[in-house]
Amino acid sequence: MEILKSLDNSTVVTSYELLVFKHFEFGFYINISTILVDKSELFIREYTDQKERNYSYHWQKKNGDLICRWDNAPYHKKVKTFPHHKHQKK
């Protein structure tokens, strides 16, 4: 899987844990917890099949404060880049 290869080859990833991996005939669901070299954490969730792709990449400081999150959650329809958008701490 491409995402795991990218994590394995990354110079900024210290470690990661594959929490959930479900493979379907035409898609997958993956949930990964990642620790980066600065001790921040990146949480990756993605569901993909032939008809849809739902994702959330949540990056936070070690203490839990949000750095940034990228997602395509359907309830954020007022965002001009909908469905793809980014959240940042204000």
RAGITA-V188524 format. One record per pair of residues at least 12 apart in sequence whose ideal C-beta (glycine too) atoms are under 8 Angstrom apart, sorted by the first residue. I is the first residue (numbers start at 1). J is the second residue. Records with the same first field share a line. If there is no record, write none. Layout:
# RAGITA-V188524
I: J ; J
This chain:
# RAGITA-V188524
1: 28 ; 30
3: 30 ; 32 ; 44 ; 46
4: 18
7: 32 ; 34
11: 37
12: 36 ; 37
13: 34 ; 35 ; 36 ; 37
14: 35 ; 36 ; 37 ; 39
15: 34 ; 35
16: 32 ; 33 ; 34 ; 35
17: 32 ; 33 ; 34
18: 30 ; 31 ; 32
19: 31 ; 32 ; 33
24: 49
26: 49 ; 50
27: 47 ; 48 ; 49 ; 50
28: 46 ; 47 ; 48
29: 46 ; 47
30: 44 ; 45 ; 46
31: 43 ; 44 ; 45
32: 44 ; 45
39: 62
40: 59 ; 60 ; 61 ; 62 ; 67
41: 59 ; 60 ; 61 ; 62
42: 57 ; 58 ; 59
43: 56 ; 57 ; 58 ; 59 ; 60
44: 56 ; 57
45: 57 ; 58
53: 72
54: 72 ; 73
55: 70 ; 71 ; 72
56: 69 ; 70 ; 71 ; 73
57: 69 ; 70 ; 71
58: 71
65: 89
66: 87 ; 88 ; 89
67: 88 ; 89
68: 86 ; 87 ; 88 ; 89
69: 86 ; 87
70: 84 ; 85 ; 86 ; 87
71: 85 ; 87
72: 84 ; 85
